[in-house]
Amino acid sequence: MTGGAGFIGSHLLIGFLKEGFQVRVLDSLDPKVHPRGQPNGIRSAVDFISWRCNRSCTLLAALHDVDIVSHQAAYQDYMPDFSRFLHVNTVGTSLLYELIVQQS
């Protein structure tokens, strides 16, 4: 799952783990959003990979042996760097779709 350390992603992560799924989390842990770093318990409970949306090789490797993708990664709109907001949210999602289609 992308964005698994964020607010929505972390709640979904708990549910996935309760259901017995093996979960691989990709998250950038941006200091603006995660000033204390990785939330407690994530690394011990899942396969965690540090990922920024423009790293296709990391994403491609992370998709290996994955059956389901929950895409929650996003750059928050309260931060004033709008070009980064657009790049992360639009380009990152597009890249994920491209790689999934290529692997199909």
N, CA and C atoms as an extended XYZ file, in Angstrom:
312
Properties=species:S:1:pos:R:3:atomname:S:1:resname:S:1:resid:I:1 pbc="F F F"
N         0.837       -1.166        0.000 N   MET     1
C         0.000        0.000        0.000 CA  MET     1
C         0.885        1.234        0.000 C   MET     1
N         0.514        2.211       -0.773 N   THR     2
C         1.262        3.460       -0.768 CA  THR     2
C         0.624        4.386        0.259 C   THR     2
N         1.439        5.195        0.898 N   GLY     3
C         0.912        6.118        1.896 CA  GLY     3
C         0.430        5.433        3.165 C   GLY     3
N         0.989        4.301        3.477 N   GLY     4
C         0.521        3.517        4.619 CA  GLY     4
C         0.831        4.101        5.977 C   GLY     4
N         1.671        5.122        6.035 N   ALA     5
C         1.986        5.743        7.317 CA  ALA     5
C         1.127        6.985        7.568 C   ALA     5
N         0.343        7.383        6.585 N   GLY     6
C        -0.506        8.564        6.734 CA  GLY     6
C        -1.765        8.275        7.528 C   GLY     6
N        -2.607        9.289        7.679 N   PHE     7
C        -3.802        9.161        8.502 CA  PHE     7
C        -4.742        8.075        7.980 C   PHE     7
N        -5.146        8.176        6.735 N   ILE     8
C        -6.060        7.186        6.160 CA  ILE     8
C        -5.340        5.848        5.974 C   ILE     8
N        -4.141        5.904        5.422 N   GLY     9
C        -3.387        4.674        5.168 CA  GLY     9
C        -3.127        3.867        6.423 C   GLY     9
N        -2.799        4.524        7.529 N   SER    10
C        -2.506        3.790        8.760 CA  SER    10
C        -3.748        3.095        9.309 C   SER    10
N        -4.910        3.708        9.140 N   HIS    11
C        -6.153        3.056        9.576 CA  HIS    11
C        -6.480        1.856        8.684 C   HIS    11
N        -6.270        2.006        7.390 N   LEU    12
C        -6.469        0.865        6.492 CA  LEU    12
C        -5.474       -0.244        6.807 C   LEU    12
N        -4.239        0.139        7.092 N   LEU    13
C        -3.199       -0.827        7.419 CA  LEU    13
C        -3.606       -1.708        8.606 C   LEU    13
N        -4.133       -1.090        9.647 N   ILE    14
C        -4.580       -1.845       10.821 CA  ILE    14
C        -5.646       -2.858       10.412 C   ILE    14
N        -6.578       -2.437        9.584 N   GLY    15
C        -7.622       -3.346        9.109 CA  GLY    15
C        -7.069       -4.484        8.279 C   GLY    15
N        -6.146       -4.171        7.391 N   PHE    16
C        -5.542       -5.224        6.554 CA  PHE    16
C        -4.807       -6.248        7.409 C   PHE    16
N        -4.083       -5.773        8.409 N   LEU    17
C        -3.346       -6.685        9.280 CA  LEU    17
C        -4.298       -7.554       10.099 C   LEU    17
N        -5.390       -6.966       10.572 N   LYS    18
C        -6.394       -7.739       11.324 CA  LYS    18
C        -7.020       -8.824       10.462 C   LYS    18
N        -7.149       -8.548        9.176 N   GLU    19
C        -7.730       -9.516        8.242 CA  GLU    19
C        -6.726      -10.588        7.822 C   GLU    19
N        -5.488      -10.441        8.240 N   GLY    20
C        -4.475      -11.450        7.958 CA  GLY    20
C        -3.668      -11.229        6.691 C   GLY    20
N        -3.785      -10.049        6.084 N   PHE    21
C        -3.012       -9.754        4.881 CA  PHE    21
C        -1.549       -9.506        5.233 C   PHE    21
N        -0.658       -9.899        4.342 N   GLN    22
C         0.737       -9.472        4.426 CA  GLN    22
C         0.790       -8.136        3.696 C   GLN    22
N         1.353       -7.134        4.348 N   VAL    23
C         1.288       -5.781        3.807 CA  VAL    23
C         2.686       -5.229        3.581 C   VAL    23
N         2.860       -4.616        2.417 N   ARG    24
C         4.083       -3.882        2.100 CA  ARG    24
C         3.684       -2.412        2.012 C   ARG    24
N         4.323       -1.579        2.809 N   VAL    25
C         3.989       -0.158        2.862 CA  VAL    25
C         5.081        0.656        2.187 C   VAL    25
N         4.668        1.543        1.297 N   LEU    26
C         5.566        2.521        0.696 CA  LEU    26
C         5.124        3.889        1.177 C   LEU    26
N         6.063        4.660        1.729 N   ASP    27
C         5.729        5.992        2.208 CA  ASP    27
C         7.007        6.824        2.217 C   ASP    27
N         6.882        8.089        1.906 N   SER    28
C         8.057        8.970        1.903 CA  SER    28
C         8.414        9.462        3.298 C   SER    28
N         7.474        9.354        4.225 N   LEU    29
C         7.659        9.889        5.577 CA  LEU    29
C         8.136       11.337        5.540 C   LEU    29
N         7.485       12.134        4.702 N   ASP    30
C         7.824       13.549        4.582 CA  ASP    30
C         7.809       14.195        5.971 C   ASP    30
N         8.898       14.890        6.342 N   PRO    31
C         8.984       15.486        7.682 CA  PRO    31
C         7.876       16.496        7.995 C   PRO    31
N         7.296       17.116        6.963 N   LYS    32
C         6.195       18.047        7.211 CA  LYS    32
C         4.963       17.308        7.731 C   LYS    32
N         4.798       16.077        7.304 N   VAL    33
C         3.643       15.272        7.692 CA  VAL    33
C         3.987       14.356        8.866 C   VAL    33
N         5.206       13.845        8.869 N   HIS    34
C         5.661       12.901        9.895 CA  HIS    34
C         6.891       13.477       10.617 C   HIS    34
N         6.697       14.526       11.433 N   PRO    35
C         7.852       15.158       12.084 CA  PRO    35
C         8.609       14.223       13.030 C   PRO    35
N         7.960       13.178       13.496 N   ARG    36
C         8.621       12.219       14.393 CA  ARG    36
C         9.092       10.976       13.647 C   ARG    36
N         9.037       11.009       12.332 N   GLY    37
C         9.457        9.852       11.541 CA  GLY    37
C         8.347        8.819       11.446 C   GLY    37
N         8.753        7.603       11.323 N   GLN    38
C         7.812        6.504       11.129 CA  GLN    38
C         6.965        6.261       12.380 C   GLN    38
N         5.652        6.162       12.219 N   PRO    39
C         4.792        5.872       13.367 CA  PRO    39
C         5.159        4.536       14.016 C   PRO    39
N         4.983        4.469       15.311 N   ASN    40
C         5.311        3.258       16.063 CA  ASN    40
C         4.595        2.033       15.501 C   ASN    40
N         5.307        0.942       15.444 N   GLY    41
C         4.707       -0.324       15.072 CA  GLY    41
C         4.652       -0.644       13.600 C   GLY    41
N         4.831        0.341       12.734 N   ILE    42
C         4.712        0.051       11.306 CA  ILE    42
C         5.827       -0.863       10.836 C   ILE    42
N         7.058       -0.529       11.141 N   ARG    43
C         8.172       -1.319       10.623 CA  ARG    43
C         8.139       -2.755       11.149 C   ARG    43
N         7.711       -2.948       12.378 N   SER    44
C         7.690       -4.299       12.930 CA  SER    44
C         6.534       -5.127       12.380 C   SER    44
N         5.481       -4.480       11.891 N   ALA    45
C         4.297       -5.199       11.449 CA  ALA    45
C         4.257       -5.472        9.947 C   ALA    45
N         5.028       -4.725        9.173 N   VAL    46
C         4.922       -4.817        7.715 CA  VAL    46
C         6.294       -4.713        7.063 C   VAL    46
N         6.306       -4.970        5.755 N   ASP    47
C         7.479       -4.740        4.925 CA  ASP    47
C         7.433       -3.267        4.533 C   ASP    47
N         8.312       -2.426        5.116 N   PHE    48
C         8.284       -0.987        4.883 CA  PHE    48
C         9.370       -0.583        3.896 C   PHE    48
N         8.980        0.241        2.908 N   ILE    49
C         9.920        0.751        1.912 CA  ILE    49
C         9.764        2.269        1.841 C   ILE    49
N        10.864        2.976        1.991 N   SER    50
C        10.839        4.418        1.832 CA  SER    50
C        10.744        4.733        0.341 C   SER    50
N         9.739        5.543       -0.046 N   TRP    51
C         9.494        5.774       -1.469 CA  TRP    51
C         9.001        7.189       -1.733 C   TRP    51
N         9.583        7.798       -2.733 N   ARG    52
C         9.073        9.063       -3.265 CA  ARG    52
C         8.461        8.753       -4.618 C   ARG    52
N         7.417        9.462       -4.957 N   CYS    53
C         6.585        9.098       -6.108 CA  CYS    53
C         7.320        9.061       -7.440 C   CYS    53
N         8.477        9.676       -7.555 N   ASN    54
C         9.167        9.703       -8.851 CA  ASN    54
C        10.153        8.559       -9.015 C   ASN    54
N        10.239        7.652       -8.094 N   ARG    55
C        11.189        6.541       -8.181 CA  ARG    55
C        10.495        5.301       -8.720 C   ARG    55
N        10.484        5.178      -10.031 N   SER    56
C         9.786        4.058      -10.646 CA  SER    56
C        10.456        2.720      -10.350 C   SER    56
N        11.792        2.694      -10.247 N   CYS    57
C        12.469        1.423       -9.985 CA  CYS    57
C        12.098        0.886       -8.606 C   CYS    57
N        11.965        1.766       -7.621 N   THR    58
C        11.544        1.334       -6.287 CA  THR    58
C        10.118        0.817       -6.326 C   THR    58
N         9.254        1.529       -7.004 N   LEU    59
C         7.856        1.123       -7.099 CA  LEU    59
C         7.715       -0.190       -7.852 C   LEU    59
N         8.436       -0.344       -8.937 N   LEU    60
C         8.373       -1.580       -9.711 CA  LEU    60
C         8.817       -2.778       -8.869 C   LEU    60
N         9.894       -2.629       -8.128 N   ALA    61
C        10.356       -3.713       -7.256 CA  ALA    61
C         9.337       -4.007       -6.163 C   ALA    61
N         8.700       -2.961       -5.640 N   ALA    62
C         7.718       -3.149       -4.568 CA  ALA    62
C         6.456       -3.847       -5.060 C   ALA    62
N         6.155       -3.738       -6.335 N   LEU    63
C         4.968       -4.391       -6.894 CA  LEU    63
C         5.170       -5.893       -7.122 C   LEU    63
N         6.408       -6.352       -7.014 N   HIS    64
C         6.703       -7.771       -7.232 CA  HIS    64
C         5.942       -8.631       -6.216 C   HIS    64
N         5.237       -9.641       -6.712 N   ASP    65
C         4.458      -10.572       -5.888 CA  ASP    65
C         3.341       -9.905       -5.102 C   ASP    65
N         2.788       -8.816       -5.610 N   VAL    66
C         1.678       -8.123       -4.954 CA  VAL    66
C         0.396       -8.421       -5.732 C   VAL    66
N        -0.653       -8.768       -4.997 N   ASP    67
C        -1.950       -9.070       -5.618 CA  ASP    67
C        -2.917       -7.891       -5.582 C   ASP    67
N        -2.808       -7.063       -4.553 N   ILE    68
C        -3.736       -5.941       -4.370 CA  ILE    68
C        -2.932       -4.692       -4.029 C   ILE    68
N        -3.311       -3.553       -4.627 N   VAL    69
C        -2.663       -2.278       -4.318 CA  VAL    69
C        -3.706       -1.335       -3.732 C   VAL    69
N        -3.399       -0.776       -2.572 N   SER    70
C        -4.210        0.270       -1.967 CA  SER    70
C        -3.370        1.542       -2.042 C   SER    70
N        -3.790        2.464       -2.896 N   HIS    71
C        -2.993        3.671       -3.153 CA  HIS    71
C        -3.534        4.835       -2.333 C   HIS    71
N        -2.827        5.169       -1.263 N   GLN    72
C        -3.235        6.252       -0.376 CA  GLN    72
C        -2.219        7.388       -0.339 C   GLN    72
N        -1.107        7.239       -1.057 N   ALA    73
C        -0.072        8.273       -1.030 CA  ALA    73
C        -0.608        9.567       -1.630 C   ALA    73
N        -0.356       10.647       -0.933 N   ALA    74
C        -0.791       11.954       -1.418 CA  ALA    74
C        -0.004       13.040       -0.702 C   ALA    74
N         0.138       14.136       -1.384 N   TYR    75
C         0.759       15.313       -0.784 CA  TYR    75
C        -0.367       16.228       -0.340 C   TYR    75
N        -0.344       16.658        0.897 N   GLN    76
C        -1.455       17.416        1.460 CA  GLN    76
C        -1.608       18.782        0.815 C   GLN    76
N        -2.856       19.197        0.664 N   ASP    77
C        -3.146       20.456       -0.005 CA  ASP    77
C        -2.975       21.674        0.891 C   ASP    77
N        -2.677       21.480        2.174 N   TYR    78
C        -2.461       22.644        3.034 CA  TYR    78
C        -1.038       23.185        2.925 C   TYR    78
N        -0.176       22.482        2.212 N   MET    79
C         1.192       22.965        2.024 CA  MET    79
C         1.233       23.831        0.761 C   MET    79
N         1.908       24.960        0.795 N   PRO    80
C         1.805       25.930       -0.297 CA  PRO    80
C         2.637       25.637       -1.550 C   PRO    80
N         3.364       24.539       -1.593 N   ASP    81
C         4.140       24.260       -2.805 CA  ASP    81
C         3.278       23.448       -3.775 C   ASP    81
N         2.486       24.183       -4.540 N   PHE    82
C         1.438       23.607       -5.378 CA  PHE    82
C         1.964       22.725       -6.504 C   PHE    82
N         3.121       23.057       -7.059 N   SER    83
C         3.650       22.223       -8.138 CA  SER    83
C         4.026       20.843       -7.611 C   SER    83
N         4.557       20.789       -6.394 N   ARG    84
C         4.877       19.483       -5.796 CA  ARG    84
C         3.597       18.701       -5.503 C   ARG    84
N         2.566       19.391       -5.029 N   PHE    85
C         1.261       18.771       -4.787 CA  PHE    85
C         0.761       18.086       -6.062 C   PHE    85
N         0.802       18.820       -7.174 N   LEU    86
C         0.338       18.264       -8.444 CA  LEU    86
C         1.222       17.104       -8.898 C   LEU    86
N         2.535       17.260       -8.773 N   HIS    87
C         3.457       16.215       -9.213 CA  HIS    87
C         3.252       14.925       -8.419 C   HIS    87
N         3.229       15.037       -7.113 N   VAL    88
C         3.088       13.836       -6.277 CA  VAL    88
C         1.744       13.160       -6.519 C   VAL    88
N         0.678       13.919       -6.483 N   ASN    89
C        -0.652       13.331       -6.549 CA  ASN    89
C        -1.041       12.867       -7.948 C   ASN    89
N        -0.638       13.578       -8.967 N   THR    90
C        -1.028       13.205      -10.322 CA  THR    90
C         0.002       12.296      -10.983 C   THR    90
N         1.251       12.722      -10.995 N   VAL    91
C         2.299       11.935      -11.645 CA  VAL    91
C         2.539       10.629      -10.887 C   VAL    91
N         2.535       10.688       -9.554 N   GLY    92
C         2.741        9.476       -8.761 CA  GLY    92
C         1.674        8.430       -9.022 C   GLY    92
N         0.421        8.859       -9.097 N   THR    93
C        -0.675        7.934       -9.382 CA  THR    93
C        -0.569        7.399      -10.800 C   THR    93
N        -0.255        8.261      -11.746 N   SER    94
C        -0.101        7.822      -13.142 CA  SER    94
C         1.015        6.804      -13.291 C   SER    94
N         2.130        7.033      -12.623 N   LEU    95
C         3.251        6.104      -12.668 CA  LEU    95
C         2.839        4.743      -12.108 C   LEU    95
N         2.132        4.745      -11.000 N   LEU    96
C         1.656        3.489      -10.425 CA  LEU    96
C         0.774        2.731      -11.428 C   LEU    96
N        -0.152        3.410      -12.053 N   TYR    97
C        -1.021        2.766      -13.055 CA  TYR    97
C        -0.214        2.231      -14.231 C   TYR    97
N         0.736        3.016      -14.725 N   GLU    98
C         1.570        2.558      -15.856 CA  GLU    98
C         2.294        1.266      -15.513 C   GLU    98
N         2.894        1.210      -14.338 N   LEU    99
C         3.655        0.024      -13.949 CA  LEU    99
C         2.759       -1.186      -13.735 C   LEU    99
N         1.579       -0.966      -13.195 N   ILE   100
C         0.646       -2.083      -13.027 CA  ILE   100
C         0.232       -2.629      -14.383 C   ILE   100
N        -0.065       -1.749      -15.325 N   VAL   101
C        -0.462       -2.187      -16.673 CA  VAL   101
C         0.698       -2.932      -17.358 C   VAL   101
N         1.914       -2.434      -17.216 N   GLN   102
C         3.075       -3.093      -17.816 CA  GLN   102
C         3.280       -4.491      -17.259 C   GLN   102
N         2.959       -4.694      -15.993 N   GLN   103
C         3.174       -5.995      -15.359 CA  GLN   103
C         2.036       -6.980      -15.595 C   GLN   103
N         0.927       -6.482      -16.144 N   SER   104
C        -0.253       -7.349      -16.382 CA  SER   104
C        -0.052       -8.276      -17.549 C   SER   104
